[in-house]
Amino acid sequence: MANITQARELLVSRLLQGDGHSSPGERRAAFNNVGLGPPMSALVDKVVNDAAGVSADDIKAATQSGLTEDQIFELVVCAAVGEADRQYSVVLAILDSGHSFKTKMLFALIRAASRQPTPEPLKLMKYRPDFFGGPMQKLMQEAMRGASTWSVADRELVAAVISEANRCDYCARAHAAVAALAYCDDAKTVAVLANLESAPIEPPLRAILRMLAKLTINHTISADDLRSVLVAGASREQIKDALAVCFALNVIDRLANAFAFVIPGREAFEAGAKFLLARGYS
C-alpha cells in the first residue's frame, strides 16, 4: 500500500514551521483559511474554494498591499495544501472511526529532448524547491508510483478525474494522457471523463472515482458514501491509496489554477505522458 503519511507530515511541517519570507503565523492562517486580513484573505479563500476563479487582479491586489511575490507564493501554497489536508483527513476519520464496513497526484521531457516548452509543473517544483517542490515531489512519487493494488493507469485516471472536478484543465489533460498511455486505451480514459457511470470500468474503480469527485467538489463526504465504495468491492487499503492521489492533486490543481498554468498543445502532453510513465515523479 502506498503510504504518504510521513511525506505528508514532512511537507506540512516544512510549510508551517520552516524558514520563509512570511511568518509562521501567516502561513498557519493561510493553511487554515482563518485569520488573514484583506486582500490576502480573499485570495486564500479563492484558492481553497474556487481556485479556477483566481485572477490576475487577485494577485495584483495582494501585491499592492505590500506583500512580496515570495510571500504570496508561500501563502498560496499553504492554502492549497491546507485544503487538501482537510479533505484527506475527512475520509481517514470516517474510515478509522469504528463504523462497520463488513458490507463491504510531473515531470516532462526537457526542452532539448522533447522540443516542447518547459512544463509548468516543473517550473513550480523548481521554484523554491526547499520550501515546497522537494517535499511535494516525494509525496507525488509515493502516491502515484508507490506500492498499490491500483495500477499506475488507475491512479493516473483518478488524478484526471479529480482535476476535472477541480476544473483544472492543465492537470486533467496531463494525467488523462498518462492514463491513456498506461492503459494502451485512449477510448477508456475519454469515456470515464465523459460519463463516469457508463464508462467501461470495474465497479470498485467507478465507486472510488465517484466518491473522490464528490469529496473534491463538496469538500466532505458521509459515512454512507464511504460504505458504498466498500460494498462495490474496494478495500480499505485501496481507499487510502486513492485518497493519497486525491491529496496530491488537490494541492497541485489549486496551484495550477491559482498560478494560471499555460496549457500547451497535444504534443507536449503526449511527450510528458511518455516521460511520466517511464520515470515517475521523483
C-alpha positions as YAML, in Angstrom:
chain: A
units: angstrom
residues:
- id: 1
  name: MET
  ca: [0.00, 0.00, 0.00]
- id: 2
  name: ALA
  ca: [1.24, 3.49, -0.84]
- id: 3
  name: ASN
  ca: [1.94, 5.40, 2.36]
- id: 4
  name: ILE
  ca: [2.16, 9.18, 2.17]
- id: 5
  name: THR
  ca: [1.82, 9.70, 5.93]
- id: 6
  name: GLN
  ca: [5.45, 10.61, 6.53]
- id: 7
  name: ALA
  ca: [5.78, 12.61, 3.31]
- id: 8
  name: ARG
  ca: [2.59, 14.50, 4.12]
- id: 9
  name: GLU
  ca: [3.77, 15.29, 7.64]
- id: 10
  name: LEU
  ca: [7.16, 16.49, 6.34]
- id: 11
  name: LEU
  ca: [5.50, 18.68, 3.72]
- id: 12
  name: VAL
  ca: [3.14, 20.31, 6.22]
- id: 13
  name: SER
  ca: [5.92, 20.72, 8.79]
- id: 14
  name: ARG
  ca: [8.20, 22.38, 6.24]
- id: 15
  name: LEU
  ca: [5.50, 24.79, 5.12]
- id: 16
  name: LEU
  ca: [4.33, 25.80, 8.59]
- id: 17
  name: GLN
  ca: [7.48, 25.60, 10.69]
- id: 18
  name: GLY
  ca: [10.40, 26.05, 8.31]
- id: 19
  name: ASP
  ca: [12.05, 29.29, 7.25]
- id: 20
  name: GLY
  ca: [10.11, 31.53, 4.93]
- id: 21
  name: HIS
  ca: [9.51, 35.07, 3.75]
- id: 22
  name: SER
  ca: [6.13, 35.12, 5.51]
- id: 23
  name: SER
  ca: [5.75, 34.46, 9.23]
- id: 24
  name: PRO
  ca: [4.78, 31.04, 10.61]
- id: 25
  name: GLY
  ca: [1.57, 32.64, 11.89]
- id: 26
  name: GLU
  ca: [0.66, 33.92, 8.44]
- id: 27
  name: ARG
  ca: [1.40, 30.56, 6.87]
- id: 28
  name: ARG
  ca: [-0.69, 28.80, 9.52]
- id: 29
  name: ALA
  ca: [-3.55, 31.24, 8.89]
- id: 30
  name: ALA
  ca: [-3.40, 30.55, 5.15]
- id: 31
  name: PHE
  ca: [-3.24, 26.80, 5.79]
- id: 32
  name: ASN
  ca: [-6.38, 27.02, 7.97]
- id: 33
  name: ASN
  ca: [-8.04, 29.73, 5.83]
- id: 34
  name: VAL
  ca: [-8.69, 31.70, 9.01]
- id: 35
  name: GLY
  ca: [-7.20, 34.92, 10.35]
- id: 36
  name: LEU
  ca: [-5.62, 36.65, 7.36]
- id: 37
  name: GLY
  ca: [-6.62, 40.20, 6.58]
- id: 38
  name: PRO
  ca: [-7.70, 41.53, 3.19]
- id: 39
  name: PRO
  ca: [-6.82, 41.33, 0.37]
- id: 40
  name: MET
  ca: [-4.80, 38.14, 1.04]
- id: 41
  name: SER
  ca: [-7.75, 36.57, 2.84]
- id: 42
  name: ALA
  ca: [-9.84, 36.84, -0.35]
- id: 43
  name: LEU
  ca: [-7.10, 35.26, -2.45]
- id: 44
  name: VAL
  ca: [-6.58, 32.42, 0.02]
- id: 45
  name: ASP
  ca: [-10.33, 31.76, 0.19]
- id: 46
  name: LYS
  ca: [-10.45, 31.53, -3.60]
- id: 47
  name: VAL
  ca: [-7.53, 29.09, -3.65]
- id: 48
  name: VAL
  ca: [-9.40, 26.93, -1.15]
- id: 49
  name: ASN
  ca: [-12.91, 27.12, -2.59]
- id: 50
  name: ASP
  ca: [-12.60, 28.21, -6.22]
- id: 51
  name: ALA
  ca: [-9.01, 28.04, -7.41]
- id: 52
  name: ALA
  ca: [-10.13, 28.07, -11.02]
- id: 53
  name: GLY
  ca: [-11.56, 31.53, -10.35]
- id: 54
  name: VAL
  ca: [-8.29, 33.10, -9.20]
- id: 55
  name: SER
  ca: [-7.47, 36.04, -11.48]
- id: 56
  name: ALA
  ca: [-4.54, 38.32, -12.17]
- id: 57
  name: ASP
  ca: [-6.44, 41.03, -10.29]
- id: 58
  name: ASP
  ca: [-6.42, 38.88, -7.14]
- id: 59
  name: ILE
  ca: [-2.64, 38.54, -7.33]
- id: 60
  name: LYS
  ca: [-2.25, 42.24, -8.15]
- id: 61
  name: ALA
  ca: [-4.32, 43.25, -5.13]
- id: 62
  name: ALA
  ca: [-2.14, 41.13, -2.85]
- id: 63
  name: THR
  ca: [0.99, 42.65, -4.36]
- id: 64
  name: GLN
  ca: [-0.30, 46.19, -3.97]
- id: 65
  name: SER
  ca: [-0.98, 45.52, -0.29]
- id: 66
  name: GLY
  ca: [2.77, 45.32, 0.23]
- id: 67
  name: LEU
  ca: [3.31, 41.55, 0.05]
- id: 68
  name: THR
  ca: [6.27, 40.29, -1.98]
- id: 69
  name: GLU
  ca: [5.99, 37.63, -4.67]
- id: 70
  name: ASP
  ca: [7.68, 35.12, -2.36]
- id: 71
  name: GLN
  ca: [5.22, 35.84, 0.45]
- id: 72
  name: ILE
  ca: [2.25, 35.44, -1.90]
- id: 73
  name: PHE
  ca: [3.72, 32.20, -3.25]
- id: 74
  name: GLU
  ca: [4.16, 30.79, 0.25]
- id: 75
  name: LEU
  ca: [0.65, 31.69, 1.40]
- id: 76
  name: VAL
  ca: [-0.99, 30.33, -1.76]
- id: 77
  name: VAL
  ca: [0.92, 27.05, -1.38]
- id: 78
  name: CYS
  ca: [-0.09, 26.80, 2.29]
- id: 79
  name: ALA
  ca: [-3.74, 27.42, 1.40]
- id: 80
  name: ALA
  ca: [-3.70, 24.70, -1.27]
- id: 81
  name: VAL
  ca: [-2.01, 22.15, 0.98]
- id: 82
  name: GLY
  ca: [-4.29, 23.05, 3.90]
- id: 83
  name: GLU
  ca: [-7.49, 22.34, 1.98]
- id: 84
  name: ALA
  ca: [-6.09, 19.13, 0.51]
- id: 85
  name: ASP
  ca: [-5.10, 18.06, 4.02]
- id: 86
  name: ARG
  ca: [-8.61, 18.74, 5.36]
- id: 87
  name: GLN
  ca: [-10.24, 16.66, 2.63]
- id: 88
  name: TYR
  ca: [-7.75, 13.86, 3.18]
- id: 89
  name: SER
  ca: [-8.41, 13.89, 6.91]
- id: 90
  name: VAL
  ca: [-12.20, 13.81, 6.47]
- id: 91
  name: VAL
  ca: [-12.05, 10.46, 4.72]
- id: 92
  name: LEU
  ca: [-9.44, 8.96, 7.05]
- id: 93
  name: ALA
  ca: [-11.52, 9.98, 10.06]
- id: 94
  name: ILE
  ca: [-14.55, 8.17, 8.66]
- id: 95
  name: LEU
  ca: [-12.51, 5.17, 7.58]
- id: 96
  name: ASP
  ca: [-10.97, 4.83, 11.03]
- id: 97
  name: SER
  ca: [-14.00, 5.90, 13.07]
- id: 98
  name: GLY
  ca: [-15.24, 2.47, 14.03]
- id: 99
  name: HIS
  ca: [-18.17, 2.24, 11.59]
- id: 100
  name: SER
  ca: [-18.90, -1.32, 10.47]
- id: 101
  name: PHE
  ca: [-17.66, -1.94, 6.95]
- id: 102
  name: LYS
  ca: [-18.38, -5.63, 6.77]
- id: 103
  name: THR
  ca: [-20.88, -4.90, 3.98]
- id: 104
  name: LYS
  ca: [-18.09, -4.01, 2.07]
- id: 105
  name: MET
  ca: [-1.14, 13.38, -7.98]
- id: 106
  name: LEU
  ca: [5.13, 15.51, -13.28]
- id: 107
  name: PHE
  ca: [7.87, 15.82, -14.96]
- id: 108
  name: ALA
  ca: [8.03, 16.16, -18.73]
- id: 109
  name: LEU
  ca: [10.92, 15.87, -21.15]
- id: 110
  name: ILE
  ca: [13.35, 18.77, -21.02]
- id: 111
  name: ARG
  ca: [13.06, 21.17, -23.89]
- id: 112
  name: ALA
  ca: [16.16, 19.91, -25.66]
- id: 113
  name: ALA
  ca: [14.88, 16.34, -25.72]
- id: 114
  name: SER
  ca: [11.17, 16.90, -26.23]
- id: 115
  name: ARG
  ca: [11.27, 20.10, -28.30]
- id: 116
  name: GLN
  ca: [8.35, 21.24, -26.16]
- id: 117
  name: PRO
  ca: [8.03, 24.23, -23.79]
- id: 118
  name: THR
  ca: [9.27, 23.73, -20.26]
- id: 119
  name: PRO
  ca: [6.29, 22.17, -18.45]
- id: 120
  name: GLU
  ca: [4.52, 24.31, -15.90]
- id: 121
  name: PRO
  ca: [4.67, 21.71, -13.07]
- id: 122
  name: LEU
  ca: [8.45, 21.53, -13.46]
- id: 123
  name: LYS
  ca: [8.70, 25.31, -13.09]
- id: 124
  name: LEU
  ca: [6.56, 25.10, -9.95]
- id: 125
  name: MET
  ca: [8.65, 22.34, -8.40]
- id: 126
  name: LYS
  ca: [11.92, 24.12, -9.16]
- id: 127
  name: TYR
  ca: [10.80, 27.47, -7.75]
- id: 128
  name: ARG
  ca: [11.73, 27.49, -4.06]
- id: 129
  name: PRO
  ca: [12.28, 23.68, -4.04]
- id: 130
  name: ASP
  ca: [13.43, 23.85, -0.43]
- id: 131
  name: PHE
  ca: [10.06, 25.31, 0.59]
- id: 132
  name: PHE
  ca: [7.68, 23.19, -1.49]
- id: 133
  name: GLY
  ca: [9.00, 21.37, -4.56]
- id: 134
  name: GLY
  ca: [11.31, 18.90, -2.85]
- id: 135
  name: PRO
  ca: [8.83, 17.58, -0.25]
- id: 136
  name: MET
  ca: [5.97, 17.61, -2.76]
- id: 137
  name: GLN
  ca: [7.89, 15.56, -5.32]
- id: 138
  name: LYS
  ca: [8.46, 12.81, -2.76]
- id: 139
  name: LEU
  ca: [4.78, 12.81, -1.85]
- id: 140
  name: MET
  ca: [3.73, 12.67, -5.51]
- id: 141
  name: GLN
  ca: [6.07, 9.78, -6.23]
- id: 142
  name: GLU
  ca: [4.72, 7.74, -3.32]
- id: 143
  name: ALA
  ca: [1.09, 8.48, -4.16]
- id: 144
  name: MET
  ca: [1.39, 7.89, -7.91]
- id: 145
  name: ARG
  ca: [4.06, 5.19, -8.09]
- id: 146
  name: GLY
  ca: [4.29, 3.65, -4.61]
- id: 147
  name: ALA
  ca: [3.19, 0.09, -3.89]
- id: 148
  name: SER
  ca: [-0.55, -0.30, -4.52]
- id: 149
  name: THR
  ca: [-3.10, -2.74, -5.87]
- id: 150
  name: TRP
  ca: [-4.27, 0.12, -8.09]
- id: 151
  name: SER
  ca: [-2.32, 0.13, -11.32]
- id: 152
  name: VAL
  ca: [-0.36, 3.17, -12.48]
- id: 153
  name: ALA
  ca: [-3.07, 3.67, -15.13]
- id: 154
  name: ASP
  ca: [-5.80, 3.57, -12.48]
- id: 155
  name: ARG
  ca: [-4.06, 6.18, -10.33]
- id: 156
  name: GLU
  ca: [-3.44, 8.46, -13.29]
- id: 157
  name: LEU
  ca: [-7.14, 8.15, -14.13]
- id: 158
  name: VAL
  ca: [-8.02, 9.04, -10.53]
- id: 159
  name: ALA
  ca: [-5.78, 12.10, -10.89]
- id: 160
  name: ALA
  ca: [-7.52, 13.12, -14.12]
- id: 161
  name: VAL
  ca: [-11.00, 12.79, -12.59]
- id: 162
  name: ILE
  ca: [-10.03, 14.82, -9.52]
- id: 163
  name: SER
  ca: [-8.54, 17.51, -11.76]
- id: 164
  name: GLU
  ca: [-11.75, 17.62, -13.78]
- id: 165
  name: ALA
  ca: [-13.69, 18.09, -10.56]
- id: 166
  name: ASN
  ca: [-11.33, 20.93, -9.62]
- id: 167
  name: ARG
  ca: [-11.78, 22.47, -13.08]
- id: 168
  name: CYS
  ca: [-8.03, 22.26, -13.62]
- id: 169
  name: ASP
  ca: [-7.75, 21.80, -17.37]
- id: 170
  name: TYR
  ca: [-3.96, 21.52, -17.39]
- id: 171
  name: CYS
  ca: [-3.78, 18.69, -14.85]
- id: 172
  name: ALA
  ca: [-6.82, 16.89, -16.24]
- id: 173
  name: ARG
  ca: [-5.25, 16.75, -19.68]
- id: 174
  name: ALA
  ca: [-1.82, 15.82, -18.37]
- id: 175
  name: HIS
  ca: [-3.00, 12.89, -16.25]
- id: 176
  name: ALA
  ca: [-5.53, 11.75, -18.84]
- id: 177
  name: ALA
  ca: [-2.67, 11.50, -21.33]
- id: 178
  name: VAL
  ca: [-0.63, 9.34, -18.93]
- id: 179
  name: ALA
  ca: [-3.66, 7.15, -18.13]
- id: 180
  name: ALA
  ca: [-4.44, 6.60, -21.80]
- id: 181
  name: LEU
  ca: [-0.84, 5.62, -22.50]
- id: 182
  name: ALA
  ca: [-0.65, 3.33, -19.47]
- id: 183
  name: TYR
  ca: [-3.93, 1.62, -20.31]
- id: 184
  name: CYS
  ca: [-3.00, 1.47, -24.01]
- id: 185
  name: ASP
  ca: [-6.60, 2.59, -24.42]
- id: 186
  name: ASP
  ca: [-7.37, 6.22, -25.10]
- id: 187
  name: ALA
  ca: [-11.08, 5.46, -25.53]
- id: 188
  name: LYS
  ca: [-11.36, 4.17, -21.97]
- id: 189
  name: THR
  ca: [-9.97, 7.36, -20.48]
- id: 190
  name: VAL
  ca: [-12.14, 9.53, -22.71]
- id: 191
  name: ALA
  ca: [-15.22, 7.52, -21.73]
- id: 192
  name: VAL
  ca: [-14.59, 7.94, -17.99]
- id: 193
  name: LEU
  ca: [-14.12, 11.69, -18.27]
- id: 194
  name: ALA
  ca: [-17.21, 11.99, -20.47]
- id: 195
  name: ASN
  ca: [-19.58, 9.87, -18.34]
- id: 196
  name: LEU
  ca: [-18.31, 8.01, -15.29]
- id: 197
  name: GLU
  ca: [-21.49, 6.00, -14.82]
- id: 198
  name: SER
  ca: [-21.50, 4.43, -18.30]
- id: 199
  name: ALA
  ca: [-17.75, 4.07, -18.79]
- id: 200
  name: PRO
  ca: [-16.31, 0.53, -19.21]
- id: 201
  name: ILE
  ca: [-14.50, 0.21, -15.86]
- id: 202
  name: GLU
  ca: [-14.79, -2.15, -12.89]
- id: 203
  name: PRO
  ca: [-17.23, -1.33, -10.05]
- id: 204
  name: PRO
  ca: [-14.56, -0.68, -7.36]
- id: 205
  name: LEU
  ca: [-12.79, 1.90, -9.52]
- id: 206
  name: ARG
  ca: [-16.06, 3.54, -10.52]
- id: 207
  name: ALA
  ca: [-17.11, 3.80, -6.88]
- id: 208
  name: ILE
  ca: [-13.74, 5.28, -5.86]
- id: 209
  name: LEU
  ca: [-13.89, 7.86, -8.64]
- id: 210
  name: ARG
  ca: [-17.46, 8.80, -7.74]
- id: 211
  name: MET
  ca: [-16.56, 9.27, -4.06]
- id: 212
  name: LEU
  ca: [-13.41, 11.30, -4.71]
- id: 213
  name: ALA
  ca: [-15.16, 13.56, -7.21]
- id: 214
  name: LYS
  ca: [-17.83, 14.26, -4.59]
- id: 215
  name: LEU
  ca: [-15.19, 14.91, -1.91]
- id: 216
  name: THR
  ca: [-13.35, 17.29, -4.22]
- id: 217
  name: ILE
  ca: [-16.45, 19.26, -5.16]
- id: 218
  name: ASN
  ca: [-18.23, 19.27, -1.78]
- id: 219
  name: HIS
  ca: [-15.09, 19.24, 0.45]
- id: 220
  name: THR
  ca: [-16.58, 16.40, 2.50]
- id: 221
  name: ILE
  ca: [-18.38, 13.06, 2.25]
- id: 222
  name: SER
  ca: [-20.53, 10.93, 4.55]
- id: 223
  name: ALA
  ca: [-20.01, 7.51, 6.07]
- id: 224
  name: ASP
  ca: [-22.62, 6.20, 3.64]
- id: 225
  name: ASP
  ca: [-20.56, 7.46, 0.71]
- id: 226
  name: LEU
  ca: [-17.55, 5.56, 2.00]
- id: 227
  name: ARG
  ca: [-19.59, 2.46, 2.78]
- id: 228
  name: SER
  ca: [-20.85, 2.33, -0.81]
- id: 229
  name: VAL
  ca: [-17.25, 2.15, -2.02]
- id: 230
  name: LEU
  ca: [-16.58, -0.86, 0.20]
- id: 231
  name: VAL
  ca: [-19.79, -2.51, -0.93]
- id: 232
  name: ALA
  ca: [-18.63, -2.06, -4.53]
- id: 233
  name: GLY
  ca: [-15.57, -4.18, -3.70]
- id: 234
  name: ALA
  ca: [-12.80, -1.70, -2.92]
- id: 235
  name: SER
  ca: [-10.62, -2.49, 0.10]
- id: 236
  name: ARG
  ca: [-9.65, -0.10, 2.89]
- id: 237
  name: GLU
  ca: [-6.11, -0.11, 1.52]
- id: 238
  name: GLN
  ca: [-7.36, 0.83, -1.95]
- id: 239
  name: ILE
  ca: [-9.37, 3.69, -0.48]
- id: 240
  name: LYS
  ca: [-6.29, 5.01, 1.32]
- id: 241
  name: ASP
  ca: [-4.17, 4.69, -1.81]
- id: 242
  name: ALA
  ca: [-6.72, 6.58, -3.90]
- id: 243
  name: LEU
  ca: [-7.02, 9.16, -1.15]
- id: 244
  name: ALA
  ca: [-3.26, 9.73, -1.34]
- id: 245
  name: VAL
  ca: [-3.66, 10.59, -5.03]
- id: 246
  name: CYS
  ca: [-6.57, 12.87, -4.13]
- id: 247
  name: PHE
  ca: [-4.46, 14.73, -1.57]
- id: 248
  name: ALA
  ca: [-1.65, 15.29, -4.07]
- id: 249
  name: LEU
  ca: [-3.93, 16.51, -6.84]
- id: 250
  name: ASN
  ca: [-5.96, 18.76, -4.59]
- id: 251
  name: VAL
  ca: [-2.70, 20.57, -3.90]
- id: 252
  name: ILE
  ca: [-1.36, 20.69, -7.46]
- id: 253
  name: ASP
  ca: [-4.71, 21.52, -9.08]
- id: 254
  name: ARG
  ca: [-5.18, 24.55, -6.83]
- id: 255
  name: LEU
  ca: [-1.70, 25.81, -7.57]
- id: 256
  name: ALA
  ca: [-2.07, 25.21, -11.31]
- id: 257
  name: ASN
  ca: [-5.27, 27.25, -11.30]
- id: 258
  name: ALA
  ca: [-4.01, 29.94, -8.95]
- id: 259
  name: PHE
  ca: [-0.78, 30.43, -10.91]
- id: 260
  name: ALA
  ca: [-2.51, 30.14, -14.29]
- id: 261
  name: PHE
  ca: [-0.54, 27.29, -15.84]
- id: 262
  name: VAL
  ca: [-0.22, 27.82, -19.60]
- id: 263
  name: ILE
  ca: [-1.86, 24.94, -21.47]
- id: 264
  name: PRO
  ca: [0.36, 23.64, -24.30]
- id: 265
  name: GLY
  ca: [-0.60, 21.62, -27.36]
- id: 266
  name: ARG
  ca: [-1.37, 17.93, -27.54]
- id: 267
  name: GLU
  ca: [2.19, 17.04, -28.49]
- id: 268
  name: ALA
  ca: [3.52, 18.45, -25.22]
- id: 269
  name: PHE
  ca: [1.06, 16.41, -23.15]
- id: 270
  name: GLU
  ca: [1.97, 13.28, -25.12]
- id: 271
  name: ALA
  ca: [5.69, 13.88, -24.54]
- id: 272
  name: GLY
  ca: [5.05, 14.49, -20.86]
- id: 273
  name: ALA
  ca: [2.99, 11.30, -20.61]
- id: 274
  name: LYS
  ca: [5.83, 9.21, -22.03]
- id: 275
  name: PHE
  ca: [8.27, 10.70, -19.55]
- id: 276
  name: LEU
  ca: [5.99, 10.31, -16.52]
- id: 277
  name: LEU
  ca: [5.14, 6.74, -17.42]
- id: 278
  name: ALA
  ca: [8.81, 5.85, -17.76]
- id: 279
  name: ARG
  ca: [10.31, 7.94, -14.95]
- id: 280
  name: GLY
  ca: [7.59, 8.80, -12.47]
- id: 281
  name: TYR
  ca: [7.52, 11.97, -10.39]
- id: 282
  name: SER
  ca: [10.77, 11.90, -8.41]
...
